[in-house]
Amino acid sequence: MHPAIVLGVPEMDADHAVIEPMFERVSTTPDAALADLFREIEAEVIAHFAREEALMEREGVPVLHCHQAQHRLLLGEFAAARPSQDGFDAAALRERFAVLAGFVAGHVGSVDRVTAQFLGGTLDPALVQALRLPDDAA
């Protein structure tokens, strides 16, 4: 199983290969099961981000703080779209799924690609040092 964008970092590619088909299931999931699928995807994305950040920290990726900031933004989008326990509009949730899938794909094609280039030795860390954001998670 391969993701749409192969980055050449086995840990990242394996996770992306799990997440992509989860979003593809949205079109065939009955309305009543959409909230459960949402929670499943959100949990997988959260776990993936934690593994990715641990890898980046271990390898000294210089864009870690920018990458973490994007993760926080994406998780905020998930939180904003999270269906209520009391009920939800299935059509609106399907639209949010499409938006979230696009955000995740954009993330993979941009900051994940830069991270993969660094990990693969094809990115000069001096070029990205200025991109560091302050770590406001503390």
PyMOL commands that set and color helices and strands:
alter all, ss='L'
color gray80, all
select helices_A, chain A and resi 10-28+31-59+64-81+90-119+125-131
alter helices_A, ss='H'
color red, helices_A
deselect
rebuild
show_as cartoon
